[in-house]
Amino acid sequence: MSDADFLSALHGSAFDLLRDESPIDRVHRHIDGDAPFDRELWSTIADLGWTMIAVPEEHGGMGGGAEALSLLQEAIGAHAAPLPFLGTVLLGEALAAWPDEALSAELLPALAGGTLVGGSADLLASKPLRLVRSDQGMTLEGETTVLDGVAADWLLVRVEDAATPGLALLPATAPGLSCTARPVADRTRAVAELACNGVAVGPEQLVLGDAAAPIADKVSRTAMLLLAADAIGGATAVLDLTVEYLKTRVQFGKPIGSFQALKHRIADVKASLEMAHRLLIAARRQADGPDAGYWAAMAKSSACEAYIEVASEAVQMHGGIGFTWEHPAHIYLKRATLDRALFGSTAALRDRVGAALLDKVA
Amino acid sequence: MEAIEHPSEILDRALLDASGDSERFRAAVRDWLGRTVPSGWRAEQAAATEEEQLRFQRWWSVEMAKVGMTSAHWPAAWGGEELPIAQQIIFYEELARADAPNMAAYVISLNQLPATLFGAGTQAQKDRYVRGVLQGDIWCQGFSEPGAGSDLAALRTRALRQADGSYLVDGQKVWTSNGHFAKYCLLLARTDPDSARHKGLSLFVMDMASPGITLRPIRQSNGQHEFNEMFLDNVVIPAENLIGAEGDGWMIAQSALSSERGLMIFEIAERLRRYLSDMARQARQGAAWWSDDQYRREFVSVFTDAEALALMIRAMLEENVEHAEIAGQSAPMFIKLFFAKLLHRATELMMRVQGLDGQNMLPDISTNGAPSGNWMHDYVTSWSWSIAGGSNEIMRNLIGERVLGLPR
């Protein structure tokens, strides 16, 4: 099987699986409950190897790339599946590049097997924890926010050693560490408020200064690509839902989709979504290339803007039913806003792309 | 008009011979453009008379033909060079990069006319008219009428068959681009006076030198005169100028229109990207607008959409090659609508960031809507893409109905 065939089969099977295993009524039951994620579904996808795809082969993974991950995330986004996939993937990306190989060797096999769940702070915007050095060793202090952090076993966070930025890996069980759920609107993902009060860290858990930048870059690029994929998946699904409604809902004796006031708006969002999808495809193909960051940032900003546009039209065009808790439009709308808020607001991404563009035209 | 030698007799194969290898081809195109494009042509042409502009257009079309590039996008069956799609893309990228003249007056000649004749024309029609295009013949299109714009099937111009087999044409056409330069017109008229809508329409080759044709120039909002009103008063069209069968005109015209494979928008989109890149280069050199957060972010948003559009067109062009039977179903509609909206946004932004300087509208050449960096002019001209060739509203209907399956 060629790479392209493998990826195409992976994409199709991921959509099929989630259609069967994560139908929207199951997502509804999840958001009405207290569980941080759908554990049964998580073990199903882990059994299928989703968590091992990007883990290096020497640590029990398949050594795949961001392209494969983004195809899976697109399916997860399409079904708004309540899974800590992104947090786990980002922790894995950091571990694969982590200088202390003993820690990677300890954690990655469990991550690949799905028994270790990861969480990650937004490495572009989250508040760093303070590293405090004393005679007794090093501790972390402060609060920050961690995606998929509520039930995570290990967390990737930003730190600051005086003025030097860096990254840290923390076990959720560390004394002095607490992770509590934030009341984010998107209940298909659990975002944690992490508080550290004298959390002891060893040097193997830290990467500081210049060594941290390439790891943070790699993790951020993967995050942008996966969030773009999540957005394209979700936007496509909620568009399909809306088009179906426009064909079947009758008012004034006609299907409402025959009215140009609606038809023209849905045509506009469809065209925007198609264009954003092209950027996602380009960003996937460039994921390991020299312009990976440029394409990932463009894909993420366009996909998230298109997702918001489609999801808000979905609510509006469904009328009263679109404003109810029972209808899934709000699930997608809220997921769209969280996708957009993570790893670079649209404005921040525009600035990143702008800076990269000036280098490219030089 | 002086006769121009048929380019096939003076064909310089340098570019075509290099087309097996992308890098060599790009270098050959760059070299040819460097030798051929006159420096300062744009400013000169902007100040030239209509006749001088026509001469320049014809000169450029023959220069293109000499290296096999006017017919490069045509299949071999049309007598074209069937240049691989990757090389056609390179060619247009290089035209944009060199800011070379474009073939604005030849849009019908190079795309719709050959598609029409190779779809439905007789051998004699193909031999005569397609050869003529390579010698610089300009064609116009006689479709729209005062009462038939977006609703083209409402057209009323009549072509009634006479006893000798010829057709007698009466009616009025409008928005006839380059009608005043054209040697021939691709005319859509009603041959069955009792027919309704798209039934009973037929397609003709009309010689623009025929008695009874009166053109009245229409001055556009950008100050230019590309299109005309065309009055047809007892114009005689010989029987052999009917294309296909009587009554098949609508079908033939639709299939020719849909055969345009996106290269035209690709060329213009590449030119837009080129000028946006120039603006980015100015920003790099310290242009003040770049430090305004709103301007800069709007610019990046526009540039991002231009990148997405280029990717979409490339994907469509490549798919056309691999899956000719399924290609072109939905992508051209997204591309047309998205491009027209992008062109508005891009030109409006660039005009706006220049403040009062952006209010100057310098005279410019006719470019089929391709931007020229004369932003107020480009801005006013950008409506040509959102109105002509299926307005944005028509494209939204098509996307809604044909792509999304919404009811009419």
Interface residues (C-beta under 8 A of the other chain):
Chain A: V243 L246 K247 K254 P255 G257 S258 Q260 K263 H264 I266 A267 D268 K270 A271 S272 E274 M275 A276 R278 L279 I281 A282 M298 S301 S302 A347 R350 D351 V353 G354 L357 L358 V361 A362
Chain B: S277 A280 R281 A283 R284 W290 D293 R296 R297 F299 V300 S301 F303 T304 D305 E307 A308 L309 L311 M312 A315 A331 M333 F334 L337 F338 K341 E393 M395 R396 N397 I399 G400 E401 V403 L404 G405 L406 P407 R408
